[in-house]
Amino acid sequence: MTMLIRLGYDIQFNLPCDVAMVALLNVHPSRAQDLLEPDEVQTEPPLQVTSYVDTFGNRCARFVAPAGRLRLSSTTLIRDSGEPDAMNLEARECAVGDLPNEVLSYLLNSRYCEVDRFSSIALDLFGAVKPGWARVKAVCDWVNARVRFDYSQARPTKSALDVFTERVGVCRDFQHLAVTFCRALNIPARYATGYLGDFGVPVTGPMDFSAWFEVYLENRWWTFDARHNVPRIGRVLIATGRDASDVALTTSFGQADLCHFFVVTEEEGNSPAIEPVLEPAPRITS
């Protein structure tokens, strides 16, 4: 069942001085053919925005903003299959020696994923599980059952080892721990961020961008989600990378104080209008 999804955001900053910024807010190039309306970052005040594709294949917007209030906003419409995340319960692991060159980096340490610290832990927990899909699912089951979701426990410095120790975090923390376990088991895994509406599930709160992860099995990437741990419909990918540091929604090369954050992901006909909000709503954006 095909569905139309209205995507949008309104993110505002107070800038004490001029600052260069990079934003990863565009729908991923792999979904470009599904877009039914333009997908461009709009700025207030109007700025010259240039676009480029980074080393991970993500579309990025680059600009320099003057001191004062900065608003980044957009709305677009995308066609989606309405089907849940693809599954293949028999998908096999690929031998490391047979992996494509570009996949090898997703076996290594990265800023939030201390793979070398998890080698023995991962083998103890999952070494006896059938390799392939079943082993990745076991990782997701373990993380989902033992890590508690709590927005108040979010912090930008939390790594996979911190999550393993503290057993609490937000969606990015669930995915970092699962990614690290998979890499420690020689299963390539990468972090993903995008839109995930509450389609077919209870509404859990204000809309936000979401995180999940992908693993390389049977010579392709598959979607997994250690936070929700069930196939979902309506995922719209924005970016993938080694971990959250590669796919921050905004990166400012100078001070930029977030003062408003709003995201919408709704089936067309049910989406609220994106309007300026004057009251600040502080939030972590990366």
C-alpha positions as a Markdown table, in Angstrom:
| # | Residue | x | y | z |
|---|---|---|---|---|
| 1 | Met | 0.0 | 0.0 | 0.0 |
| 2 | Thr | 1.7 | 3.2 | -1.2 |
| 3 | Met | 1.5 | 6.1 | 1.1 |
| 4 | Leu | 2.4 | 9.8 | 0.9 |
| 5 | Ile | 4.4 | 11.2 | 3.8 |
| 6 | Arg | 4.7 | 14.9 | 4.6 |
| 7 | Leu | 8.2 | 15.6 | 6.0 |
| 8 | Gly | 9.3 | 18.9 | 7.5 |
| 9 | Tyr | 11.3 | 20.7 | 10.2 |
| 10 | Asp | 11.8 | 24.1 | 11.8 |
| 11 | Ile | 15.1 | 24.5 | 13.6 |
| 12 | Gln | 16.2 | 27.9 | 15.0 |
| 13 | Phe | 19.4 | 29.2 | 16.5 |
| 14 | Asn | 20.7 | 32.3 | 18.2 |
| 15 | Leu | 24.1 | 33.2 | 16.8 |
| 16 | Pro | 26.3 | 35.6 | 18.8 |
| 17 | Cys | 28.5 | 36.1 | 15.7 |
| 18 | Asp | 28.8 | 35.0 | 12.1 |
| 19 | Val | 29.3 | 31.3 | 11.8 |
| 20 | Ala | 29.9 | 28.7 | 9.0 |
| 21 | Met | 27.5 | 25.7 | 9.2 |
| 22 | Val | 26.9 | 22.3 | 7.5 |
| 23 | Ala | 23.5 | 20.7 | 7.7 |
| 24 | Leu | 22.5 | 17.1 | 6.9 |
| 25 | Leu | 18.8 | 17.7 | 6.6 |
| 26 | Asn | 18.0 | 16.6 | 3.1 |
| 27 | Val | 16.5 | 13.2 | 2.2 |
| 28 | His | 19.2 | 10.7 | 1.3 |
| 29 | Pro | 20.1 | 10.6 | -2.4 |
| 30 | Ser | 18.9 | 6.9 | -2.5 |
| 31 | Arg | 15.3 | 8.2 | -2.0 |
| 32 | Ala | 15.5 | 11.1 | -4.4 |
| 33 | Gln | 13.4 | 9.3 | -7.0 |
| 34 | Asp | 10.5 | 9.1 | -4.4 |
| 35 | Leu | 10.4 | 12.9 | -3.7 |
| 36 | Leu | 7.3 | 14.6 | -5.2 |
| 37 | Glu | 8.2 | 18.1 | -4.1 |
| 38 | Pro | 11.6 | 20.0 | -3.9 |
| 39 | Asp | 13.7 | 19.1 | -0.9 |
| 40 | Glu | 15.8 | 22.2 | -0.1 |
| 41 | Val | 17.0 | 23.8 | 3.1 |
| 42 | Gln | 15.3 | 27.2 | 3.5 |
| 43 | Thr | 17.0 | 29.9 | 5.6 |
| 44 | Glu | 15.8 | 33.0 | 7.3 |
| 45 | Pro | 17.5 | 35.4 | 6.7 |
| 46 | Pro | 18.0 | 34.2 | 3.0 |
| 47 | Leu | 21.5 | 32.9 | 2.6 |
| 48 | Gln | 23.5 | 31.4 | -0.2 |
| 49 | Val | 23.3 | 27.6 | 0.4 |
| 50 | Thr | 25.5 | 25.2 | -1.6 |
| 51 | Ser | 25.0 | 21.5 | -1.7 |
| 52 | Tyr | 27.6 | 18.6 | -1.9 |
| 53 | Val | 27.7 | 14.9 | -1.3 |
| 54 | Asp | 30.1 | 13.8 | 1.5 |
| 55 | Thr | 32.3 | 10.7 | 1.6 |
| 56 | Phe | 29.5 | 8.6 | 3.0 |
| 57 | Gly | 27.1 | 9.5 | 0.1 |
| 58 | Asn | 25.0 | 11.9 | 2.1 |
| 59 | Arg | 23.7 | 15.2 | 0.7 |
| 60 | Cys | 24.9 | 18.1 | 2.8 |
| 61 | Ala | 24.0 | 21.9 | 2.8 |
| 62 | Arg | 26.7 | 24.4 | 3.5 |
| 63 | Phe | 26.4 | 28.1 | 4.3 |
| 64 | Val | 27.6 | 31.0 | 6.4 |
| 65 | Ala | 25.1 | 32.7 | 8.7 |
| 66 | Pro | 25.3 | 36.2 | 10.1 |
| 67 | Ala | 24.9 | 37.0 | 13.8 |
| 68 | Gly | 21.4 | 37.0 | 15.1 |
| 69 | Arg | 18.4 | 34.6 | 14.7 |
| 70 | Leu | 18.8 | 31.8 | 12.1 |
| 71 | Arg | 15.9 | 29.6 | 11.0 |
| 72 | Leu | 16.3 | 26.5 | 9.0 |
| 73 | Ser | 13.1 | 25.0 | 7.6 |
| 74 | Ser | 11.7 | 22.8 | 4.9 |
| 75 | Thr | 8.7 | 20.8 | 3.9 |
| 76 | Thr | 8.5 | 18.1 | 1.2 |
| 77 | Leu | 6.3 | 15.2 | 0.1 |
| 78 | Ile | 7.7 | 11.7 | -0.4 |
| 79 | Arg | 6.1 | 8.5 | -1.8 |
| 80 | Asp | 6.7 | 5.5 | 0.3 |
| 81 | Ser | 5.9 | 1.8 | -0.3 |
| 82 | Gly | 4.1 | 1.6 | 3.1 |
| 83 | Glu | 5.8 | -1.8 | 3.5 |
| 84 | Pro | 7.6 | -2.7 | 6.8 |
| 85 | Asp | 11.4 | -3.0 | 6.9 |
| 86 | Ala | 12.7 | -5.7 | 4.6 |
| 87 | Met | 13.7 | -9.0 | 6.3 |
| 88 | Asn | 15.6 | -12.1 | 5.3 |
| 89 | Leu | 15.8 | -14.5 | 8.2 |
| 90 | Glu | 18.3 | -16.7 | 6.3 |
| 91 | Ala | 20.7 | -13.8 | 5.3 |
| 92 | Arg | 24.3 | -15.0 | 5.8 |
| 93 | Glu | 27.3 | -13.1 | 7.1 |
| 94 | Cys | 30.0 | -12.3 | 4.5 |
| 95 | Ala | 33.6 | -13.4 | 5.2 |
| 96 | Val | 35.7 | -10.4 | 5.9 |
| 97 | Gly | 38.1 | -11.3 | 3.1 |
| 98 | Asp | 35.2 | -11.2 | 0.6 |
| 99 | Leu | 33.8 | -7.8 | 1.7 |
| 100 | Pro | 33.9 | -4.8 | -0.7 |
| 101 | Asn | 36.6 | -2.3 | 0.1 |
| 102 | Glu | 34.1 | 0.4 | 0.9 |
| 103 | Val | 32.5 | -1.8 | 3.6 |
| 104 | Leu | 35.6 | -2.5 | 5.6 |
| 105 | Ser | 35.5 | 0.8 | 7.5 |
| 106 | Tyr | 32.3 | -0.3 | 9.1 |
| 107 | Leu | 34.2 | -3.0 | 11.1 |
| 108 | Leu | 36.5 | -0.5 | 12.8 |
| 109 | Asn | 36.5 | 1.7 | 15.9 |
| 110 | Ser | 34.8 | 5.1 | 15.5 |
| 111 | Arg | 34.2 | 7.9 | 17.9 |
| 112 | Tyr | 31.2 | 6.4 | 19.7 |
| 113 | Cys | 31.9 | 2.7 | 19.0 |
| 114 | Glu | 34.9 | 1.2 | 20.8 |
| 115 | Val | 34.9 | -2.1 | 18.9 |
| 116 | Asp | 38.2 | -3.2 | 20.5 |
| 117 | Arg | 36.7 | -3.0 | 24.0 |
| 118 | Phe | 33.9 | -5.3 | 23.0 |
| 119 | Ser | 35.6 | -8.2 | 21.3 |
| 120 | Ser | 35.4 | -10.7 | 24.2 |
| 121 | Ile | 32.1 | -9.3 | 25.5 |
| 122 | Ala | 30.4 | -9.8 | 22.1 |
| 123 | Leu | 31.8 | -13.3 | 21.7 |
| 124 | Asp | 30.6 | -14.3 | 25.3 |
| 125 | Leu | 27.1 | -13.0 | 24.6 |
| 126 | Phe | 26.5 | -13.9 | 21.0 |
| 127 | Gly | 29.3 | -16.3 | 19.9 |
| 128 | Ala | 27.0 | -19.3 | 20.2 |
| 129 | Val | 24.2 | -17.8 | 18.2 |
| 130 | Lys | 23.8 | -18.9 | 14.5 |
| 131 | Pro | 25.8 | -16.4 | 12.3 |
| 132 | Gly | 23.9 | -14.1 | 10.1 |
| 133 | Trp | 20.4 | -12.6 | 10.6 |
| 134 | Ala | 19.8 | -14.5 | 13.8 |
| 135 | Arg | 22.9 | -13.2 | 15.4 |
| 136 | Val | 22.1 | -9.5 | 14.6 |
| 137 | Lys | 18.5 | -10.1 | 15.9 |
| 138 | Ala | 20.0 | -11.5 | 19.1 |
| 139 | Val | 22.1 | -8.3 | 19.5 |
| 140 | Cys | 19.0 | -6.2 | 19.0 |
| 141 | Asp | 17.0 | -8.3 | 21.5 |
| 142 | Trp | 19.7 | -8.0 | 24.1 |
| 143 | Val | 20.1 | -4.2 | 23.7 |
| 144 | Asn | 16.4 | -3.6 | 23.6 |
| 145 | Ala | 15.8 | -5.6 | 26.8 |
| 146 | Arg | 18.6 | -4.2 | 28.8 |
| 147 | Val | 18.9 | -0.5 | 27.9 |
| 148 | Arg | 16.2 | 1.8 | 29.2 |
| 149 | Phe | 15.0 | 4.7 | 27.1 |
| 150 | Asp | 15.2 | 8.1 | 28.8 |
| 151 | Tyr | 15.4 | 11.5 | 27.1 |
| 152 | Ser | 16.8 | 13.1 | 30.2 |
| 153 | Gln | 19.8 | 10.8 | 30.0 |
| 154 | Ala | 21.0 | 12.1 | 26.6 |
| 155 | Arg | 24.4 | 13.6 | 26.4 |
| 156 | Pro | 26.6 | 14.2 | 23.3 |
| 157 | Thr | 29.6 | 12.4 | 24.7 |
| 158 | Lys | 28.0 | 9.1 | 25.6 |
| 159 | Ser | 29.7 | 6.1 | 23.8 |
| 160 | Ala | 28.8 | 2.5 | 23.4 |
| 161 | Leu | 30.8 | 1.5 | 26.4 |
| 162 | Asp | 29.0 | 4.2 | 28.5 |
| 163 | Val | 25.6 | 2.7 | 27.3 |
| 164 | Phe | 26.8 | -0.8 | 28.1 |
| 165 | Thr | 27.8 | 0.3 | 31.6 |
| 166 | Glu | 24.9 | 2.7 | 32.4 |
| 167 | Arg | 22.1 | 0.7 | 30.6 |
| 168 | Val | 20.1 | 3.9 | 29.8 |
| 169 | Gly | 20.0 | 6.3 | 26.8 |
| 170 | Val | 18.2 | 7.6 | 23.8 |
| 171 | Cys | 17.7 | 6.1 | 20.4 |
| 172 | Arg | 21.2 | 6.9 | 19.2 |
| 173 | Asp | 22.7 | 5.2 | 22.2 |
| 174 | Phe | 20.7 | 2.0 | 21.5 |
| 175 | Gln | 22.1 | 2.0 | 18.0 |
| 176 | His | 25.7 | 2.7 | 19.0 |
| 177 | Leu | 25.8 | -0.2 | 21.3 |
| 178 | Ala | 24.2 | -2.6 | 18.7 |
| 179 | Val | 26.6 | -1.3 | 16.0 |
| 180 | Thr | 29.6 | -1.9 | 18.3 |
| 181 | Phe | 28.5 | -5.5 | 19.1 |
| 182 | Cys | 28.0 | -6.3 | 15.4 |
| 183 | Arg | 31.4 | -4.9 | 14.4 |
| 184 | Ala | 33.1 | -6.8 | 17.2 |
| 185 | Leu | 31.5 | -10.0 | 15.7 |
| 186 | Asn | 32.9 | -9.0 | 12.2 |
| 187 | Ile | 29.5 | -7.9 | 10.9 |
| 188 | Pro | 29.8 | -4.6 | 9.1 |
| 189 | Ala | 27.4 | -2.1 | 10.7 |
| 190 | Arg | 26.7 | 1.6 | 10.1 |
| 191 | Tyr | 24.6 | 4.2 | 11.9 |
| 192 | Ala | 21.6 | 5.8 | 10.2 |
| 193 | Thr | 19.4 | 8.8 | 10.9 |
| 194 | Gly | 16.2 | 10.0 | 9.3 |
| 195 | Tyr | 12.4 | 10.4 | 9.7 |
| 196 | Leu | 10.3 | 7.7 | 11.4 |
| 197 | Gly | 6.7 | 8.6 | 12.0 |
| 198 | Asp | 4.4 | 6.8 | 14.4 |
| 199 | Phe | 2.7 | 4.8 | 11.6 |
| 200 | Gly | 0.7 | 1.8 | 12.7 |
| 201 | Val | 2.0 | 2.2 | 16.3 |
| 202 | Pro | 0.9 | 4.3 | 19.3 |
| 203 | Val | 2.0 | 7.9 | 19.3 |
| 204 | Thr | 4.8 | 8.2 | 21.8 |
| 205 | Gly | 5.3 | 11.9 | 22.1 |
| 206 | Pro | 6.4 | 14.9 | 20.1 |
| 207 | Met | 7.9 | 14.0 | 16.7 |
| 208 | Asp | 11.6 | 13.9 | 16.4 |
| 209 | Phe | 14.3 | 12.7 | 14.0 |
| 210 | Ser | 15.2 | 9.0 | 14.7 |
| 211 | Ala | 18.2 | 6.8 | 14.6 |
| 212 | Trp | 18.5 | 3.1 | 13.5 |
| 213 | Phe | 21.4 | 1.1 | 12.0 |
| 214 | Glu | 22.2 | -1.1 | 9.0 |
| 215 | Val | 24.2 | -4.3 | 8.7 |
| 216 | Tyr | 25.8 | -5.8 | 5.7 |
| 217 | Leu | 24.6 | -9.4 | 5.1 |
| 218 | Glu | 24.2 | -11.4 | 1.9 |
| 219 | Asn | 26.1 | -8.6 | 0.0 |
| 220 | Arg | 23.6 | -5.8 | 0.8 |
| 221 | Trp | 22.6 | -3.5 | 3.7 |
| 222 | Trp | 19.6 | -4.3 | 5.9 |
| 223 | Thr | 17.8 | -2.1 | 8.4 |
| 224 | Phe | 17.7 | -3.0 | 12.1 |
| 225 | Asp | 16.5 | -0.9 | 15.0 |
| 226 | Ala | 17.6 | -1.8 | 18.5 |
| 227 | Arg | 15.4 | 0.8 | 20.1 |
| 228 | His | 12.0 | -0.3 | 18.6 |
| 229 | Asn | 13.1 | -3.8 | 17.7 |
| 230 | Val | 10.2 | -4.5 | 15.3 |
| 231 | Pro | 9.9 | -3.8 | 11.6 |
| 232 | Arg | 8.4 | -0.3 | 11.0 |
| 233 | Ile | 6.8 | 1.4 | 8.1 |
| 234 | Gly | 7.6 | 4.9 | 6.7 |
| 235 | Arg | 11.3 | 5.2 | 7.4 |
| 236 | Val | 12.9 | 7.9 | 5.4 |
| 237 | Leu | 16.6 | 7.9 | 5.4 |
| 238 | Ile | 18.6 | 11.1 | 5.7 |
| 239 | Ala | 22.2 | 9.9 | 6.2 |
| 240 | Thr | 24.4 | 7.0 | 7.2 |
| 241 | Gly | 27.9 | 7.0 | 8.7 |
| 242 | Arg | 30.2 | 5.2 | 11.1 |
| 243 | Asp | 28.3 | 6.7 | 14.1 |
| 244 | Ala | 26.4 | 9.8 | 15.1 |
| 245 | Ser | 29.5 | 12.1 | 14.7 |
| 246 | Asp | 29.3 | 11.5 | 10.9 |
| 247 | Val | 25.7 | 12.4 | 10.5 |
| 248 | Ala | 25.0 | 15.3 | 12.9 |
| 249 | Leu | 22.0 | 17.3 | 11.8 |
| 250 | Thr | 23.9 | 20.5 | 12.0 |
| 251 | Thr | 27.6 | 21.3 | 12.6 |
| 252 | Ser | 28.5 | 24.8 | 13.4 |
| 253 | Phe | 32.1 | 26.1 | 13.2 |
| 254 | Gly | 31.5 | 28.5 | 16.1 |
| 255 | Gln | 28.8 | 29.1 | 18.7 |
| 256 | Ala | 25.2 | 28.4 | 17.7 |
| 257 | Asp | 22.6 | 28.2 | 20.5 |
| 258 | Leu | 19.6 | 26.1 | 19.6 |
| 259 | Cys | 16.3 | 27.9 | 20.6 |
| 260 | His | 13.6 | 26.0 | 18.7 |
| 261 | Phe | 13.2 | 22.5 | 17.3 |
| 262 | Phe | 10.2 | 21.0 | 15.5 |
| 263 | Val | 9.9 | 18.0 | 13.2 |
| 264 | Val | 6.9 | 16.6 | 11.4 |
| 265 | Thr | 6.5 | 13.2 | 9.8 |
| 266 | Glu | 2.8 | 12.6 | 9.0 |
| 267 | Glu | 0.8 | 10.9 | 6.3 |
| 268 | Glu | -0.4 | 13.5 | 3.8 |
| 269 | Gly | -3.5 | 15.3 | 5.0 |
| 270 | Asn | -2.7 | 14.9 | 8.7 |
| 271 | Ser | 0.4 | 17.1 | 9.0 |
| 272 | Pro | 0.5 | 20.3 | 11.0 |
| 273 | Ala | 1.7 | 23.5 | 9.3 |
| 274 | Ile | 5.2 | 24.6 | 10.1 |
| 275 | Glu | 5.0 | 28.0 | 11.6 |
| 276 | Pro | 7.5 | 30.2 | 13.5 |
| 277 | Val | 7.5 | 29.6 | 17.3 |
| 278 | Leu | 8.7 | 32.5 | 19.5 |
| 279 | Glu | 9.2 | 30.6 | 22.7 |
| 280 | Pro | 12.6 | 28.7 | 23.0 |
| 281 | Ala | 12.6 | 24.9 | 23.1 |
| 282 | Pro | 16.2 | 23.8 | 23.8 |
| 283 | Arg | 17.3 | 20.4 | 22.5 |
| 284 | Ile | 20.3 | 18.4 | 21.4 |
| 285 | Thr | 20.5 | 18.3 | 17.6 |
| 286 | Ser | 23.4 | 16.0 | 16.9 |
